[in-house]
Amino acid sequence: MTTSPVSLLVAKLADDIRSGKLLPGARLPTHRQLAVRHGVAVASASKVYAQLTSMGLVIGETGRGTFVRDRPQQREWDSGDEARLSASTVDLSFNHPTWPGQADLLRTMLRELASCGDLAALLHQQPPGGRRHERRIVAAFLARARGIRAEAEQVFLVNGAQQGLDIAVRALLRPHDAVAVDALTYPGFKMLAEIQGLALQPVPGAPEGPDLEALDALCRRQRIRAIYAMPTLHNPLGWVLTAGQRGRLAEIARRHDCLLIEDASYAYLADNAPPALATLAPERTVHISSLSKSVASGLRFGFVVVPETCAGRVKAVIRASYWSLPSVVTTMATRWVANGTVARQEKLMRSEARRRQAIARDVLSGMDVAAHPASLFLWLRLPEDLRMDRVTTALAACGIAVSKAEAYATTRHAPHALRLGLASMPAERIRPVLGQVRGVIERFPV
């Protein structure tokens, strides 16, 4: 059977992109130039670019051309070769929120910065934790959008939420300290705890949140120095704790003199959530979030709110480690915070997350799924006797990368389940890709 010129050209360009011969960001020939160069019709050249776009290898920008896309690579918290991503893999293991207009937003901001009065100031080093006026902008945003009231001196600008967690741990905890965590928790904190020598103590959970009586009993049995919690849109289970649960959690922390580390990376997605822990127990809560899940994962801009008594230690750790963020990043991020761009983007992402969850729930109807209606991920429990490693291997063979439950488990044995991210692929691909996931699971013999 003869292979069509379009298929041959797609295969050639795809190989060039995957091998690195065509680098991320490289501008490709126009449709007409491609047609002339390879002796095909312009319509055929358009089909080539359309197929490469659907494969996630290129991106077209109106009026500018077609460019090679940058591709995310391996997620290191997922063990096993099945989690390694190639350029053609559908990535359900991580969330890279993308939305129309991101490039234009960046382009406009760069023009704005280029025309500002003191451009050279962007090359100056900032004070540890950020410049005062930019910390004030973030403090005002937190008060307005999150109900968290803190002085600028309590707000520190960091390189994303992961660095915020690292700063908090290194500043306020010591090696061998016991930290209570959910039985299923964020893998990044697990990795951080291992590096810093913390002793994680798992707290069993229920569909609606952690077992707070079990947490209280744990704190009575041994000295728990800190409690790591995600009260608003838990990763990976998606729960949002009620006001009563939050009050009980704050009361347990006070009674046992525990530090509260509140990870709010996905909290913006939950409309009308109860007050943050930082408002209920401000004297002992470190509140951490970022713009990675709402504006852009590559922006690497986060913020940490700490009790007034902890500010000195946090600043000292920042000074001794990374000192400050690049001025260009903080300037862009805080301008987007101040001019309402972040608020508008969070509203857009809430709507988009609900749309994607609705599609996912429809495709996976009848399966054991846990997720918040506005979450950018879901937790898929596998049928009894079906091992997650078998499923992930089978999905990898189909070009689909997922996260296994063992990456999230703090207990000795992990449940057989998968965490599926919904933000790293176009919305129109969610239905067919999740349909493949369902088909792979259902084809396994009982």
GURO-939185 format. One record per atom (N, C-alpha, C): x, y, z; residue in one letter. Coordinates in steps of 0.001 Angstrom, whole numbers, padded with zeros to 6 digits, always signed. Each point is the difference from the previous one (the first is absolute). Layout:
N
XYZa ...
***
This chain:
446
+000847-001193+000000m -000847+001193+000000m +000886+001247+000000m -000299+000961-000876t +000798+001213-000137t -000337+000983+001117t +001037+000551+000627t -000194+000996+001043t -000177+001362-000635t -000966+000764+000456s -000296+001299-000598s +001108+000999+000294s +000182+001008-000894p +001014+001041+000239p -000224+000730+001326p -001264+000211+000384v -000295+000679+001261v +000530-000818+001175v -000266-001320-000006s +000457-000856+001103s +001516-000036+000081s +000654-000067-001184l +001461-000023-000014l +000583+001287+000569l -000587+001124-000368l +000505+001286+000461l -000266+000194+001491l -001165-000448+000452v -000301+000062+001436v +001022-000815+000779v +000277-001209-000475a +000948-000870+000686a +001393+000627+000031a +000421+000609-001118k +001333+000618-000059k +000109+001162+000994k -000986+000900-000029l +000054+001163+000897l -000121-000428+001460l -000848-000990+000265a -000148-000493+001371a +001321-000574+000509a +000693-000755-000857d +001306-000557+000387d +001008+001112+000273d -000015+001033-000845d +000930+001118+000188d -000260+000721+001319d -001272+000124+000366i -000345+000676+001250i +000392-000853+001199i -000327-001288-000053r +000272-000886+001133r +001494-000240+000202r +000756+000024-001096s +001440-000231+000110s +000754+001248+000434s -000669+001153-000052g +000665+001237+000374g +000608+000734-001179g -000138-000550-001197k +000502+000702-001181k -000739+001315-000184k -001303-000015+000276l -000789+001229+000046l -000261+000311+001475l +000557+001087+000490l -000048+000321+001426l -001302+000696+000380l -000413-000109+001284p -001185+000730+000468p +000129+001493-000305p -001073+000565-000545g -000009+001415-000342g +000401+000289-001428g +000518-001009-000719a +000426+000218-001382a -001210+000321-000879a +000165+001013-000850r -001071+000363-000938r +000074-000911-001221r -001107-000603-000357l -000059-000886-001163l -000365+000797-001253l +000247-000548-001172p -000367+000707-001232p -001506+000273-000056p -000367+001015-000777t -001423+000241-000214t -000598-001185-000754t -001317-000070-000028h -000656-001093-000718h +000460-000029-001463h +000061+001177-000613r +000394+000058-001406r +001468-000399-000178r +000873+000479+000912q +001422-000366-000091q +000196-001502+000177q -000745-000584+000935l +000104-001438+000224l -000440-000769-001234l -001073+000488-000629a -000518-000665-001200a +001029+000029-001123a +000616+001168-000229v +000992+000129-001067v +001231-000855+000300v +000456+000032+001257r +001221-000707+000379r -000130-001510-000198r -001208-000530+000245h -000163-001456-000047h -000861-000466-001171h -000354+000930-000883g -000720-000382-001210g -001396-000525+000253g -000718+000604+000963v -001376-000405+000276v -000910+001211-000159v -001296-000253-000033a -000962+001086-000090a -000052+000775+001314a -000417+001258-000073v -000138+000820+001211v -001011-000641+000958v -001053-000563-000563a -001004-000668+000846a +000631-001174+000748a +000912-000705-000655s +000684-001123+000658s +000919+000509+001103s +000680+001120-000259a +000858+000596+001031a -000826+000390+001222a -001193+000514-000236s -000885+000369+001111s -000398-001235+000805s -000229-001117-000695k -000334-001250+000697k +001172-000481+000852k +001223+000190-000507v +001192-000395+000758v +000052+000763+001325v -000163+001310-000076y +000063+000804+001220y -001173-000297+000928y -001145-000310-000574a -001161-000339+000834a +000262-001285+000788a +000616-000995-000667q +000306-001253+000700q +001070+000193+001059q +001029+000785-000308l +001036+000275+000995l -000560+000764+001190l -000958+000877-000263t -000651+000743+001089t -000795-000940+000882t -000757-000919-000613s -000798-000954+000781s +000886-000944+000799s +001230-000225-000457m +000954-000832+000728m +000680+000765+001128m -000269+001305+000062g +000601+000811+001053g +001440+000385-000275g +000438-000100-001242l +001406+000270-000328l +000239+001431-000468l -001024+000637-000576v +000164+001377-000471v -001191+000825+000453v +000167+001299-000094i -001088+000910+000338i -000014+001130-001020i -001177+000349-000495g -000132+001088-000953g -000477+001265+000683g +000610+001119-000331e -000394+001297+000551e -000409+000901-001157e -001232+000486+000051t -000542+000823-001077t +000891+001198-000272t +000390+000147-001269g +000810+001136-000394g +001483-000157+000270g +000407-001080+000677r +001419-000172+000336r +000592-001273-000602r -000798-001047-000137g +000528-001207-000594g -000221-001232+000849g +000717-001066-000336t -000094-001279+000704t +001339-000274+000670t -000072-000421+001290f +001211-000166+000800f +000032-001382+000656f +001202-000509+000219v +000166-001247+000736v -000343+000245+001461v -000824-000860+000560r -000421+000165+001397r +001049-000548+000953r +000071+000633+001161d +000787-000572+001091d -000845-001103+000612d +000651-001099+000424r -000741-001133+000526r +000440-000325+001410r -000944-000268+000937p +000385-000435+001341p +000631-001381-000058p +000903-000260+000907q +000664-001293+000012q -000382-000799+001243q +000874-000847+000455q -000325-000975+001043q -000447+000630+001305q -000985-000617+000638r -000418+000372+001347r +000756-000894+000962r +000955+000565+000711e +000921-000837+000754e -000615-000661+001224e -001197+000446+000415w -000574-000664+001175w -000747-001271-000376w -000146-000271-001279d -000608-001256-000429d +001119-000966-000358d +000130-001077+000761s +001050-000964-000277s -000412-000890-001160s +001007-000553-000679g -000298-000927-001092g +000060+000678-001344g +000384-000751-001013d +000181+000558-001322d -001312+000445-000627d -001136-000538+000483e -001260+000365-000630e -000345+001470+000218e +000651+000657+000970a -000295+001411+000261a +000878+000938-000809a +000912-000547-000793r +000868+000856-000784r -000748+000452-001250r +000027+001310-000221l -000790+000564-001084l +000840+000212-001246l -000504-000429-001127s +000604+000352-001271s -000762+001193-000551s +000456+000493-001110a -000642+001193-000562a -001437-000256-000416a -000341-001267-000273s -001351-000292-000477s -000924-000503+001101s +000497-000119+001231t -000816-000532+001080t -001059+001005+000441t -001193-000500+000253v -001044+000823+000626v +000294+000043+001492v +000187+001184+000538d +000447+000151+001378d -001175+000213+000949d -000392-001076+000702l -001006+000108+001056l +000659-000058+001376l +001331+000016+000025s +000707-000133+001269s +000283+001335+000646s -000194+001084-000729f +000344+001318+000516f -000952+001021-000601f -000172+001123+000670n -000874+001046-000513n +000814+001198-000478n -000065+000248-001308h +000568+001208-000587h -001172+000810-000560h -000685+000802+000821p -001158+000723-000529p +000393+000907-001160p -000650-000201-001128t +000226+000852-001161t -001337+000579-000438t +000032+001185-000568w -001240+000654-000408w +000310+000981-001114w -000957+000240-000866p +000218+000938-001111p +000363+001379+000535p +000978+000609-000613g +000362+001358+000395g +001197+000101+000918g +000548-001142+000465q +001163+000069+000884q +001170+000713-000676q +000265-000357-001256a +001121+000616-000709a -000219+001493-000178a -001236+000381-000335d -000296+001427-000172d +000132+000752+001323d -000406-000641+001091l +000131+000636+001316l +001469+000269+000307l +000854-000986-000237l +001424+000175+000257l +000592+001054-000924l -000380-000046-001263r +000528+000955-000966r -000366+001432+000403r -001241+000206+000413t -000453+001329+000418t +000757+000468+001240t +000180-000913+000964m +000711+000371+001222m +001451+000352-000284m +000648-000742-000884l +001394+000291-000325l +000123+001370-000674l -000966+000325-000841r +000005+001346-000605r -000182+001067+001074r -000897-000280+000943e -000241+000957+001083e +001261+000215+000833e +000693-001080+000299l +001238+000125+000776l +001073+000740-000792l +000050-000266-001306a +001027+000643-000825a -000181+001504-000075a -001240+000460+000195s -000270+001435-000090s -000029+000693+001360s +000284-000736+001068c -000070+000623+001328c +001184+000937+000198c -000118+000906+000946g +000984+001066+000178g +001357-000471+000468g +000055-001030+000837d +001267-000438+000584d +000216-001474-000301d +000249-000288-001259l +000131-001390-000426l +001198-000680+000667l +001058+000749+000234a +001197-000584+000597a -000261-000543+001398a -001054+000491+000662a -000321-000481+001346a -000328-001489+000001a -000453-000521-001148l -000334-001422-000083l +001243-000883+000043l +001161+000598-000120l +001247-000747+000094l +000608+000080+001398l -000653+000735+000893h +000512+000125+001359h -000468-001172+000855h +000810-000354+000967q -000374-001053+000932q -001025+000512+000999q -000994-000837+000275q -001037+000375+000953q +000419-000341+001433q -000679+000572+000974p +000213-000432+001390p -000515-001430+000177p +000496-000732+000979p -000495-001360+000246p -001510-000020+000218p -000693-000813-000789g -001453-000098+000144g -000788+000965-000835g +000682+000901-000720g -000709+000910-000889g +000013+001446+000448g -000260+000889-000943r -000060+001427+000297r -001293+000319+000751r +000096+000976+000885r -001120+000307+000893r -001278+000311-000771r +000081+000813-001066h -001234+000390-000695h -000636-001206-000697h +000808-000954-000446e -000569-001186-000639e -000573-000960+001042e +000610-000072+001167r -000574-000805+001076r -001327+000608+000457r -000101+001325-000031r -001268+000647+000348r -001090-000329-001015r +000378-000061-001281i -000974-000359-001036i -000555-001399+000264i +000881-000950+000320v -000447-001373+000265v -000820-000047+001283v +000401+000752+001017a -000766+000029+001254a -001409+000529-000249a -000121+001039-000822a -001326+000555-000316a -000836-001013-000778a +000634-000722-000911f -000703-001033-000765f -000503-001103+000920f +000835-000442+000936l -000404-001053+000929l -001169+000449+000865l +000007+001249+000425a -001117+000515+000806a -001273+000067-000829a +000129+000444-001231r -001163+000196-000865r -000564-001324-000523r +000881-000888-000456a -000434-001219-000679a -000055-001223+000896a +000747-000004+001103r +000076-001185+000853r -000464+000254+001433r -000233+001257+000336g -000419+000316+001363g +001115-000119+001017g +001249-000036-000465i +001155-000135+000890i +000620+001378+000203i +000006+000459+001234r +000541+001330+000297r +001353-000148+000669r +001006+000560-000647a +001363-000073+000520a +000760+001251-000428a +000964+000394+000797e +000855+001114-000359e +000962-000430-001099e +000485+000969-000760a +000938-000306-001078a +001231-000722+000522a +000410+000328+001221e +001192-000634+000586e -000206-001486+000280e -001249-000461-000013q -000290-001418+000207q -000122-000762-001315q +000066+000704-001111v -000159-000599-001323v +001366-000083-000674v +000348-001194-000488f +001281-000202-000675f -000257-000548-001399f +000665+000583-000984l -000147-000435-001385l +001038-001074-000291l -000463-001113-000568v +000867-001172-000197v -000164-000550-001409v +000863-000930-000315n +000039-000601-001331n -000982-001171-000083n -001294+000302+000144g -001026-001032-000057g -000300-000587+001360g -001117-000735+000085a -000442-000574+001278a +000978-001035+000535a +000656-000757-000888q +000940-001018+000475q +001154+000640+000765q +000519+001104-000509q +001052+000687+000736q -000553+000605+001289q -001248+000435-000029g -000615+000502+001219g -000049-001065+001084g -000350-001219-000377l +000000-001112+000958l +001406-000254+000530l +000973+000029-000895d +001387-000246+000400d +000473+001059+000997d -000317+001255-000288i +000398+001089+000904i -000646-000185+001367i -001289-000331+000009a -000707-000170+001274a +000594-001136+000822a +000288-001118-000664v +000553-001158+000705v +001379+000320+000563v +000845+000600-000816r +001361+000263+000455r +000059+001085+001072r -000940+000934-000056a +000017+001079+000979a -000628-000391+001333a -001028-000845-000043l -000827-000196+001187l +000016-001416+000558l +000598-000943-000717l +000073-001373+000489l +001459-000465+000050l +000214-001110+000694r +001335-000574+000113r -000030-001455-000454r +001156-000532-000397p +000039-001427-000362p -000551-000868+001125p -000734-001030-000385h -000624-000976+000895h -001284+000507+000647h -000388+001259-000255d -001302+000450+000495d -001102-000850-000622d -001026-000300+000791a -001152-000753-000504a -001024+000964-000584a -000463-000300-001196v -000987+000835-000685v -001191-000866-000379v -001186+000407+000408a -001220-000723-000364a -000415+000384-001416a -000297-000998-000794v -000425+000222-001385v -001163-000933-000302v -000751+000315-001026d -001063-000895-000438d +000612-001286-000546d -000734-001088+000114a +000488-001285-000506a +000317+000081-001491a -000739+000833-000720l +000313+000322-001387l +000270+001492-000057l +001177+000382-000456t +000367+001408+000040t +000830+000375-001212t +000354+001261-000096y +000752+000542-001132y +001400-000605-000064y +000401-000584-001139p +001315-000640-000099p +001165+000940+000253p -000155+001269-000359g +001077+000952+000211g +000351+000164+001463g -000999-000076+000876f +000296+000104+001432f +000665-001277+000491f -000391-001136-000531k +000663-001258+000356k +001488+000060-000347k +000327+000460-001190m +001393+000101-000412m +000770+000967+000886m -000636+001123+000316l +000628+000999+000859l +000261-000571+001388l -000961-000734+000542a +000153-000594+001332a +001156-000997+000015a +000143-000760-001079e +001091-000972-000058e +001354+000708-000004e +000109+001053-000781i +001262+000737-000086i +000345+000668+001327i -001025+000549+000678q +000224+000732+001244q -000021-000905+001234q -000251-001287-000201g +000044-000935+001119g -001174+000085+000948g -001170+000393-000511l -001198+000064+000844l -000636-001387+000107l -000669-000226+001116a -000704-001272+000214a -001486+000219-000272a -000473-000448-001144l -001405+000184-000360l -000869-001021+000721l -001081+000498+000597q -000938-000845+000733q -001355+000073-000702q -000418-001086-000684p -001242+000048-000782p -001254+000040+000858p -000952+000792-000455v -001317+000107+000638v -001023-000590-000964v -000781-001003+000421p -000984-000601-000914p -001034+001031-000441p -000554-000249-001169g -000974+000927-000545g -001323-000661-000305g -000980+000843-000219a -001333-000426-000412a -000363+000809-001236a -001118-000312-000668p -000351+000753-001207p -000093+001504+000212p -000349+000423+001210e -000204+001426+000248e +001190+000680+000646e +001082-000728+000270g +001162+000641+000601g +000745-000925+000938g +001048+000522+000660p +000780-000838+000912p -000793-000358+001247p +000366-001106+000623d -000607-000418+001260d +000628+000846+001106d -000697+001043+000418l +000566+000945+000964l +000114-000595+001391l -000847-000966+000313e +000150-000666+001300e +001269-000851+000005e +000298-000626-001142a +001249-000754-000102a +001197+000935+000098a -000116+001184-000584l +001073+000989+000102l +000208+000425+001447l -001089+000258+000704d +000096+000395+001403d +000660-001109+000827d -000394-001238-000264a +000591-001132+000724a +001491-000123-000307a +000377+000228-001257l +001411-000042-000383l +000790+001058+000764l -000554+001188+000100c +000680+001089+000718c +000111-000285+001496c -000939-000772+000540r +000087-000369+001423r +001066-001071+000221r +000194-000878-000996r +000946-001102+000153r +001448+000447-000124r +000256+000970-000879q +001381+000424-000215q +000053+001487-000331q +001193+000543+000061r +000175+001422-000270r -000038+000237-001500r -001064+000619-000479i -000143+000370-001395i +000364+001474-000131i +001043+000264-000717r +000487+001387-000095r -000835+000831-000971r -000502-000624-001075a -000750+000757-001005a -001053-000889-000645a -001008+000642-000566i -001052-000676-000760i -000008+000611-001398i +000215-000839-001013y -000052+000460-001386y -001398-000301-000533y -000684+001030-000480a -001402-000166-000399a -000302+000751-001289a -000972-000525-000742m -000552+000662-001183m -001512+000089+000213m -000468+000928+000825p -001427+000034+000351p -000919+000394-001142p +000527+000743-000966t -000832+000436-001126t +000506-000618-001284t -000723-000974-000478l +000273-000777-001203l +001286-000806+000140l -000164-001047+000759h +001089-000917+000321h +000527-000696-001250h +001319-000106-000075n +000665-000721-001076n +000564-001308+000567n -000583-001177-000355p -000733-000284-001236p -001509-000220+000140p -000572+000046+001216l -001376-000462+000196l -001068+001069-000243l +000402+001265-000040g -000932+001053-000372g -000947+000474+001079g +000162-000445+001240w -000949+000441+001021w +000218+001458+000394w -001066+000633+000493v +000037+001351+000563v -000580-000102+001405v +000828+000248+000993l -000458-000158+001381l -001053+001044+000347l -000959-000401+000816t -001042+000903+000457t +000572+000967+001039t -000780+001024+000315a +000427+000947+001031a +000194-000719+001337a -000873-000959+000285g +000131-000756+001242g +001272-000822+000041g +000321-000640-001101q +001237-000793-000064q +001224+000891+000169q -000026+001163-000604r +001148+000921+000110r +000157+000505+001431r -001136+000302+000612g +000066+000449+001391g +000567-001079+000905g -000410-001240-000237r +000508-001118+000797r +001498-000205-000252r +000430+000123-001243l +001411-000150-000335l +000833+001082+000692l -000484+001241-000031a +000714+001087+000672a +000050-000233+001508a -001084-000517+000560e -000043-000257+001448e +000991-001087+000389e +000111-001058-000813i +000969-001072+000265i +001422+000562-000052i +000273+000827-001006a +001338+000576-000129a +000345+000871+001202a -000963+000760+000490r +000263+000857+001173r +000228-000838+001247r -000851-000987+000192r +000103-000783+001225r +001322-000747+000085r +000491-000449-001149h +001238-000782+000004h +001205+000813-000478h -000191+001311-000159d +001070+000914-000401d +000691-000462-001281d -000821-000203-001051c +000519-000437-001299c +000021+001175-000975c +001011+000054-000816l +000022+000920-001126l -000959-000526-001069l -000741+000887-000654l -000866-000388-001115l +000634+000473-001303l +000228-000921-000918i +000501+000357-001329i -001159-000178-000962i -000531+001101-000480e -001196-000004-000852e +000404+000177-001459e -000146-001061-000773d +000311+000012-001426d -001281+000357-000760d -000003+001167-000617a -001203+000487-000689a +000220+000124-001503a +000811-000879-000560s +000354+000109-001419s -001213-000049-000925s -000989-000831+000332y -001203-000130-000828y -001226+000663+000630y +000185+000700+001114a -001142+000524+000752a -000833+000987-000805a +000610+000721-000917y -000730+001020-000767y -001132-000598-000826y +000052-001313-000265l -001013-000636-000836l -001331-000199+000719l +000017-000003+001327a -001216-000292+000771a -000728+001291+000356a -001158+000201-000592d -000824+001177+000297d -000555-000076+001421d -000022+001140+000677n -000673+000116+001300n +000477-001028+001020n +001291-000280-000010a +000549-000911+001006a +000014+000690+001360a -000070-000761+001097p +000115+000594+001339p +001346+000699+000168p +000137+000812+001037p +001245+000751+000206p +001235-000896+000062p +001118+000536-000469a +001271-000718+000030a +000458-000197+001437a +000844-001013+000206l +000553-000234+001332l +000785+001220+000482l +000596+000729-000933a +000767+001184+000365a -000855+001082+000637a -001309-000040-000205t -000892+000955+000660t -000502-000534+001333t -000019-001319+000154l -000499-000614+001242l +001088-000132+001048l +001218-000240-000444a +001122-000152+000935a +001210+000724-000565a -000068+001315-000149p +001095+000742-000646p +001320-000071+000758p -000075-000249+001309e +001221-000020+000811e +000850-001239-000230e -000540-001016-000710r +000749-001248-000184r -000128-000576-001408r -000555+000772-000922t -000213-000520-001355t +000940+000641-001009t +000635-000859-000799v +000756+000433-001173v -000866-000306-001214v -000396+001031-000717h -000889-000138-001163h +000834+000134-001265h -000118-000976-000907i +000851-000051-001190i -000850-000179-001250i +000273+000808-001016s -000689-000167-001275s +000870+000592-001109s -000523-000015-001228s +000775+000500-001135s -000941+000323-001153s +000590+000462-001092l -000760+000255-001226l +000227-001095-001037l +000672-001083+000398s +000349-001053-000959s -001217-000702-000578s -001054-000166+000795k -001173-000747-000455k -001081+000901-000582k +000186+001315+000093s -001033+000888-000525s +000490+000840-001170s +001246+000434+000025v +000511+000855-001074v +000913-000784-000935v +001081-000573+000544a +000910-000787-000835a +000944-000780+000890a +000199-001286-000317s +000862-000829+000834s +001453+000443-000088s +000395+000612-001128g +001371+000441-000161g +000288+001367+000581g -001026+000676+000516l +000219+001326+000583l +000830-000086+001273l -000191-001083+000775r +000735-000240+001235r -000050+001201+000931r -001204+000362+000369f -000201+001089+000948f -000962-000481+001074f +000455+000005+001243g -000845-000411+001108g +000136+000955+001159g -000772-000255+001048f +000049+000869+001173f -000277-000810+001253f +000647+000412+001063v -000119-000648+001304v -000407+001045+001011v -001040-000294+000769v -000432+000871+001103v +000351-000708+001292v +000738+000665+000873v +000464-000634+001230v -000444+000802+001213v -000096-000639+001176p -000278+000746+001224p +001098+001047+000224p -000376+001102+000610e +000956+001087+000224e +001246-000475+000740e -000193-000932+000932t +001127-000480+000801t +000981-000856-000805t -000430-000466-001176c +000850-000879-000824c +000693+000749-001136c -000372+001254-000211a +000484+000729-001171a +001523+000100-000033a +000626+000230+001146g +001452+000143+000042g +000722-001257-000438g -000473-001159+000473r +000644-001257-000364r -000199-000319-001478r -001188+000273-000504v -000268-000248-001416v +000884+000890-000868v +000112+001254+000361k +000842+000927-000774k +001455-000441+000021k +000466-000508+001140a +001386-000452+000105a +000268-001187-000918a -000947-000930-000068v +000166-001156-000886v -000002+000441-001455v -000886+000923-000354i -000029+000511-001374i +001322+000672-000334i +000512+000810+000915r +001263+000696-000234r +001155-000991-000184r -000041-001091+000743a +001091-000975-000054a -000115-000968-001164a -001142+000002-000704s -000178-000957-001099s -000100+000721-001339s -001212+000350-000425y -000130+000573-001343y -000012+001516-000006y -000078+000630+001145w +000020+001450+000226w -001261+000685-000526w -000275-000085-001301s -001195+000663-000528s -000330-000540-001379s -001198+000288-000439l -000416-000374-001345l +000556+000984-001019l +000052-000401-001286p +000362+000971-001036p -000989+001164-000021p +000505+001211-000116s -000871+001180+000028s -001005+000004-001145s +000400-000536-001153v -000923-000038-001135v -001223-000842+000340v +000198-001153+000641v -001104-000894+000351v -000937+000666+001012v +000560+000547+001074t -000864+000603+001025t -000736+001214-000542t +000658+000759-000866t -000663+001179-000574t -001182-000417-000865t +000209-000985-000861m -001102-000467-000843m -001134-000558+000854m +000346-000874+000928a -001025-000671+000804a -000802+000988+000828a +000672+000913+000665t -000733+000937+000869t -000797+001017-000813t +000464+000326-001186r -000830+000873-000859r -001265-000732-000424r +000118-001279-000310w -001195-000776-000350w -000937-000144+001202w +000581-000111+001186v -000834-000037+001210v -000725+001325+000165v +000734+001110-000140a -000563+001324+000265a -001026+000437-001039a +000208-000366-001268n -000922+000488-001036n -001207-000903-000229n -000140-001044+000818g -001178-000860-000089g +000152-001183-000923g +001140-000150-000672t +000196-001131-000912t -000103-001331+000728t +000617-000092+001175v -000030-001258+000755v -001426-000347+000408v -000748+000992+000483a -001390-000253+000403a -000828-000480-001194a +000200+000627-001153r -000746-000416-001199r +000403-001405-000429r +001297-000298+000088q +000458-001315-000400q -000503-001085+000948q -000044+000303+001290e -000524-000977+000956e -001470-000292-000281e -000759+001025-000342k -001411-000205-000346k -000122-000866-001251k +000837+000274-000986l -000014-000797-001236l +000357-001458+000289l +001018-000209+000845m +000438-001353+000304m -001048-000768+000800m -000730+000695+000877r -001084-000678+000741r -001059-000515-000972r -000359+000836-000959s -000991-000413-000996s +000525-001141-000861s +001269+000105-000410e +000591-001027-000844e +000137-001320+000753e +000372+000066+001281a +000140-001217+000798a -001342-000716+000138a -001068+000765+000220r -001328-000607+000101r -000399-000675-001314r +000336+000647-001101r -000324-000586-001303r +000760-001309-000202r +001278-000001+000353r +000810-001202-000188r -000436-001124+000947r -000336+000353+001242q -000479-001014+000933q -001305-000615-000479q -000879+000825-000564a -001283-000527-000485a +000228-001015-001117a +000945+000306-000901i +000326-000946-001069i +000568-001287+000596i +000927+000160+000950a +000636-001174+000611a -001028-000874+000714a -000898+000623+000765r -001022-000769+000716r -000900-000751-000968r -000293+000608-001134d -000848-000661-000997d +000721-001216-000591d +001254+000187-000383v +000762-001094-000612v +000222-001137+000994v +000271+000335+001255l +000333-001010+001014l -001203-000378+000862l -001189+000293-000484s -001220-000314+000749s -000040-001480+000396s -000327-000252+001273g -000063-001361+000501g +001299-000490+000593g +001084+000734-000206m +001286-000371+000591m +000165+000725+001335m +000946-000461+000810d +000184+000528+001354d +000913+001221-000058d -000619+001173-000133v +000735+001250-000182v -000232+000923+001188v +001068+000644+000487a -000109+001034+001026a +000570+001284-000574a -000776+001075+000053a +000475+001280-000527a -000944+001109+000414a +000545+001184+000159h -000832+001189+000197h -000543+000419-001360h -001213+000546-000065p -000581+000387-001294p +000812+001037-000758p +000868+000764+000701a +000810+001013-000672a +001487-000310+000096a +000337-001279+000091s +001403-000382+000122s +000624-000230-001368s +001306+000207-000091l +000731-000272-001226l +000591-001408-000018l -000448-000851+000907f +000459-001388+000045f -001087-000865+000608f +000171-001305-000090l -000935-000921+000632l +000759-001222+000495l -000611-000695+000958w +000578-001201+000608w -000845-001175-000448w +000608-000934-000715l -000715-001140-000573l +000435-001274+000711l -000897-000544+000816r +000283-001266+000686r -000241-001153-000973r +000935-000922-000027l -000083-001113-000948l -000857-001128+000559l -000563-000833-000889p -000790-001142+000465p +000832-000925+000881p -000673-000707+000866e +000668-000915+000914e +000867-001002-000778e +001180-000265+000531d +000965-000950-000561d +000702+000500-001269d -000239+001251-000386l +000692+000547-001159l +001110+000924+000498l +001231-000349-000317r +001149+000735+000520r +000283+001249-000837r +000381+001070+000707m +000245+001260-000701m +001211-000072-000920m +001018-000803+000356d +001183-000078-000848d -000336-000638-001349d -000906-000983-000005r -000419-000612-001263r -000734+001014-000873r -000857+000787+000643v -000778+000983-000758v +000903+001100-000561v +000917+000509+000818t +000875+001069-000478t +000897-000481-001137t +000444-001248+000062t +000813-000557-001084t -000819-000097-001284t -001235-000447+000128a -000870-000111-001170a -000330+001375-000577a -000224+000976+000878l -000278+001350-000478l +001216+000608-000675l +001195-000270+000547a +001225+000514-000619a +000151-000539-001417a -000404-001255-000199a +000067-000582-001337a -000931+000723-000972a -001029+000635+000557c -000940+000788-000816c +000419+001458-000110c +001145+000337+000616g +000463+001384-000041g -000686+000905+000994g -000429-000549+001144i -000674+000784+001027i +000764-000148+001313i +000472+001109+000554a +000733-000013+001268a -000928+000418+001135a -000013-000761+001081v -000840+000280+001167v +000840-000099+001262v -000548+000468+001110s +000670-000110+001294s -000605-001140+000801s +000860-000814+000594k -000462-001108+000830k -000211+000441+001437k -000860-000719+000710a -000322+000342+001376a +001215-000049+000909a +000972-000839-000315e +001160-000124+000875e +000780+001303+000097e -000114+000867-001006a +000669+001299+000066a -000604+000877+001086a -001270-000238+000349y -000731+000833+000957y -000124-000637+001377y +000253-001291+000093a -000255-000738+001239a +001098+000243+001031a -000400+000241+001244t +000939+000112+001116t -000076-001232+000897t -000875-000915-000333t -000107-001269+000715t +000886-001039-000673t +000187-001122+000666r +000886-001044-000550r -000557-000581-001288r -001294-000180-000048h -000633-000566-001188h -000883+001062-000654h +000164+000165-001296a -000796+000981-000742a -001231-000660-000595a -001112+000714-000053p -001176-000555-000674p +000262-000082-001500p -000720-000872-000675h +000161-000105-001445h -000924+001024-000655h +000607+001129-000317a -000755+001123-000555a +000927+000853-000849a -000594+000861-000820l +000742+000900-000877l -000476+001420+000224l +000927+000935-000117r -000364+001417+000017r +000158+000520-001415r -001076+000560-000551l -000007+000459-001386l -000131+001518-000038l +000990+000674-000564g -000076+001444-000189g -000781+000324-001252g -000749+001092+000035l -000883+000343-001115l +000383+001297-000696l +001099+000630+000420a +000292+001346-000493a +001088+000069-001057a +000673-001105-000298s +001149+000068-000898s -000325-000360-001441s -001257-000179-000303m -000380-000316-001385m -001201+000857-000386m -000185+000233-001290p -001166+000765-000435p -001295-000669+000462p -001008+000800+000303a -001261-000536+000518a -000620-001019-000942a +000180+000207-001312e -000623-000918-000961e +000645-001380+000017e +001154-000134+000636r +000653-001316+000058r -000368-000774+001263r -000652+000648+000943i -000298-000669+001269i -000881-001231-000220i -001046+000157-000767r -000930-001121-000205r +000677-001201-000665r +000690+000178-001133p +000625-001185-000605p +001124-000593+000852p +000785+000844+000670v +001110-000530+000802v -000530-000765+001209v -000964+000569+000718l -000561-000709+001145l -000777-001230-000454l -000555+000055-001211g -000634-001191-000552g +001021-001120-000180g +001219+000363-000424q +001076-000992-000096q +000358-000561+001373q +000083+000888+000997v +000313-000446+001364v -001045-001005+000471v -001254+000341-000210r -001074-000910+000409r +000094-001335-000739r +000273+000087-001302g +000081-001228-000773g +001131-000906+000458g +001150+000588+000323v +001128-000795+000482v -000364-000707+001304v -000651+000700+000910i -000372-000583+001300i -001035-001104-000194i -000971+000247-000841e -001076-000965-000168e +000433-001241-000789e +001080+000091-000732r +000467-001161-000777r +000780-001003+000843r +000417+000427+001200f +000709-000951+000857f -000966-001082+000484f +000419-001269+000011p -000893-001069+000477p -000285+000160+001485p -001208-000338+000375v -000399+000084+001417v +000699-001087+000792v 
***
